[in-house]
Amino acid sequence: MSSSLKNLSQYQKEQLPDVSHRAFGIVKAKWNTEITTALYQACYDTLIEAGVEAGQIYTIEVPGSFELTSGARIMAINHKVDAVICLGCVIQGETRHFDFICQAVANGLTQLCIQYHKPFVFGVLTPNTQQQAIDRAGGKHGNKGVEAAVTAIEMVALF
């Protein structure tokens, strides 16, 4: 379903698996900080609401979305986490830079999943405009940070 027809923040809390004994890493891009901070807060709050202890949530910031893959690897090496959630926002511009960044991050996180045998969640907004980013970071379409946290929780249960 298109996100224009769905609120990304809707999920059934009681249907989530127990993750009270699990640890999560969040890697947040500083670029587009208004958006990524909103994604981060929603992600963090969702993990807490799901029963994750605050001391079991590790956070690092990286300069931009391109660096999310490196940050995720650093998180996996330096912290004993069950999943790593990567949060960023790349807004379409006039050049192909957008395509290169998004593809590099998606491919990099896929490789980390294979290498580390744990979920590395792609919580990166890829909107065409700033307004679309706002709509998906706490605006009319909910918050992708919630969706990223729920994805991590569900994937940890599979592992």
C-alpha positions as CSV (number, residue, x, y, z in Angstrom):
1,M,0.0,0.0,0.0
2,S,1.3,3.5,-0.8
3,S,2.4,5.5,2.2
4,S,0.1,8.3,0.9
5,L,-2.8,6.0,1.9
6,K,-1.4,4.7,5.2
7,N,-0.3,6.1,8.5
8,L,3.1,4.5,9.1
9,S,2.8,4.7,12.9
10,Q,-0.1,2.2,13.2
11,Y,0.8,-1.2,14.7
12,Q,-0.6,-3.6,17.2
13,K,1.6,-3.3,20.3
14,E,0.2,-6.4,21.9
15,Q,1.1,-8.4,18.8
16,L,4.8,-7.6,19.1
17,P,7.2,-10.2,20.4
18,D,8.8,-9.8,23.8
19,V,12.1,-7.9,23.3
20,S,12.6,-6.8,26.9
21,H,15.8,-8.8,27.1
22,R,17.2,-7.6,23.7
23,A,19.5,-4.7,22.8
24,F,19.1,-2.4,19.8
25,G,21.4,0.0,18.1
26,I,20.2,3.2,16.4
27,V,22.4,5.0,13.9
28,K,21.1,8.5,13.0
29,A,22.3,10.7,10.2
30,K,22.8,14.3,11.1
31,W,22.0,15.6,7.6
32,N,18.4,16.8,7.4
33,T,18.5,16.9,11.2
34,E,15.0,18.2,11.7
35,I,13.7,15.0,10.0
36,T,16.2,12.5,11.4
37,T,15.7,13.8,14.9
38,A,11.9,13.2,14.6
39,L,12.6,9.7,13.2
40,Y,15.0,9.0,16.0
41,Q,12.6,10.1,18.8
42,A,9.8,8.0,17.4
43,C,12.0,5.0,17.0
44,Y,13.5,5.3,20.5
45,D,10.0,5.8,22.0
46,T,8.6,2.7,20.2
47,L,11.4,0.5,21.5
48,I,10.8,1.7,25.0
49,E,7.1,1.2,24.7
50,A,7.8,-2.4,23.4
51,G,9.7,-3.1,26.7
52,V,13.3,-2.5,25.7
53,E,15.3,-1.0,28.6
54,A,16.8,2.4,28.0
55,G,20.3,1.1,28.8
56,Q,19.9,-1.5,26.1
57,I,19.4,1.1,23.3
58,Y,22.7,2.4,21.9
59,T,22.9,5.4,19.7
60,I,25.5,6.9,17.4
61,E,25.3,9.8,14.9
62,V,27.0,10.0,11.6
63,P,27.4,13.0,9.2
64,G,24.9,11.8,6.6
65,S,23.0,8.9,5.1
66,F,25.9,7.7,3.1
67,E,27.8,7.1,6.4
68,L,24.9,5.0,7.9
69,T,26.5,1.8,6.6
70,S,29.9,2.6,8.3
71,G,28.1,3.7,11.4
72,A,26.0,0.5,11.5
73,R,29.2,-1.6,11.2
74,I,30.8,0.3,14.0
75,M,27.7,-0.2,16.1
76,A,27.8,-4.0,15.4
77,I,31.5,-4.2,16.4
78,N,31.4,-2.0,19.5
79,H,28.1,-3.0,21.1
80,K,26.4,-6.3,21.6
81,V,23.1,-5.5,19.8
82,D,20.5,-7.8,18.3
83,A,19.5,-5.4,15.6
84,V,20.8,-2.0,14.2
85,I,18.3,0.6,13.0
86,C,19.6,3.2,10.5
87,L,17.7,6.5,10.2
88,G,18.3,9.0,7.5
89,C,16.7,11.3,5.0
90,V,17.8,11.8,1.4
91,I,15.7,14.3,-0.5
92,Q,15.6,14.1,-4.3
93,G,17.6,16.9,-5.9
94,E,18.5,17.9,-9.4
95,T,21.4,15.5,-9.8
96,R,21.8,11.7,-9.6
97,H,23.5,12.1,-6.2
98,F,20.3,10.9,-4.6
99,D,20.3,7.6,-6.6
100,F,23.9,6.8,-5.6
101,I,23.4,7.5,-1.9
102,C,20.2,5.5,-1.6
103,Q,21.5,2.5,-3.5
104,A,24.8,2.5,-1.6
105,V,23.1,2.5,1.8
106,A,20.5,-0.1,0.8
107,N,23.3,-2.4,-0.6
108,G,25.6,-1.7,2.3
109,L,23.0,-2.6,4.9
110,T,22.0,-5.8,3.0
111,Q,25.7,-6.8,3.1
112,L,25.9,-6.2,6.8
113,C,22.8,-8.4,7.4
114,I,24.6,-11.2,5.6
115,Q,28.0,-10.6,7.3
116,Y,26.7,-10.2,10.9
117,H,23.6,-12.5,10.7
118,K,21.4,-9.9,12.3
119,P,18.9,-7.3,11.1
120,F,20.2,-3.9,9.8
121,V,17.0,-1.9,9.2
122,F,16.8,0.6,6.4
123,G,14.9,3.5,8.1
124,V,15.9,6.0,5.4
125,L,13.3,8.4,3.9
126,T,13.7,8.9,0.2
127,P,11.2,11.6,-0.6
128,N,11.0,14.0,-3.5
129,T,10.4,17.0,-1.4
130,Q,11.0,18.4,2.1
131,Q,7.2,18.4,2.7
132,Q,7.0,14.7,1.9
133,A,9.8,14.1,4.4
134,I,7.9,16.1,7.1
135,D,4.7,14.1,6.3
136,R,6.6,10.8,7.0
137,A,8.5,12.0,10.1
138,G,5.6,12.7,12.4
139,G,3.3,14.4,9.9
140,K,0.1,13.2,8.2
141,H,1.6,9.9,7.2
142,G,2.9,9.0,10.7
143,N,6.5,8.4,11.4
144,K,8.9,6.1,9.6
145,G,10.9,5.8,12.8
146,V,8.1,3.9,14.4
147,E,8.0,1.6,11.4
148,A,11.8,1.0,11.6
149,A,11.5,0.1,15.3
150,V,8.7,-2.3,14.7
151,T,10.6,-3.9,11.8
152,A,13.6,-4.4,14.0
153,I,11.5,-5.9,16.8
154,E,9.8,-8.3,14.4
155,M,13.1,-9.3,12.7
156,V,14.9,-9.9,16.0
157,A,12.1,-12.4,16.8
158,L,12.9,-14.3,13.6
159,F,16.6,-14.5,14.4
